[in-house]
Amino acid sequence: MSKYASRQFWVDVLDRCISTVAQAAIGALTADVTGLLDIDWTGVASVAGLAGLVSVLTSVAFRGRTEDGSTGEVTYDDVKDEVLARHVLLTTSEQEADIQAALSRRLGK
């Protein structure tokens, strides 16, 4: 049976998506905000929505994974959206450096 037909796959996708959206929203909420009325709610929704979409697409893209979620190899893309969700407010070069560091940690280098 295809993993896309599995109810558990979609439950896991939704769980990861919700977690990613929440983390991105937390990051966006704390950027240059001094009070509740200063929050750019459209911007927060945009950042969180994009992070959720990337999470779902990443889950679908990694169709080669086994039941325990591993493929036996760790790639740059494996850690990219995880790092970006945590660091939505960093510059592109800071994000890239953090992605490379996370990849090195996962590979044990």
C-alpha angles and dihedrals in degrees: 000000000000115000087232089066091055116104090207091057091057092044089054091046091052092047092052091044094052091047092049093047091051093049093048091048091051090052094047093046093058097051112111093329123141099170145008093264092054095063117115096219093183090055092047091050091047094051093043093046093051091049090051092049091050089049093053093045091048091052091051093044094056093066093140093072122116126233091274090053098250132119096185092250135073119216137186091257091054091069102027102088091039090057094041092052089056095044108036091142099055124100118259093256091050090049091049091050091050092048091051091048092049091048091051091050092050092048090048095240 
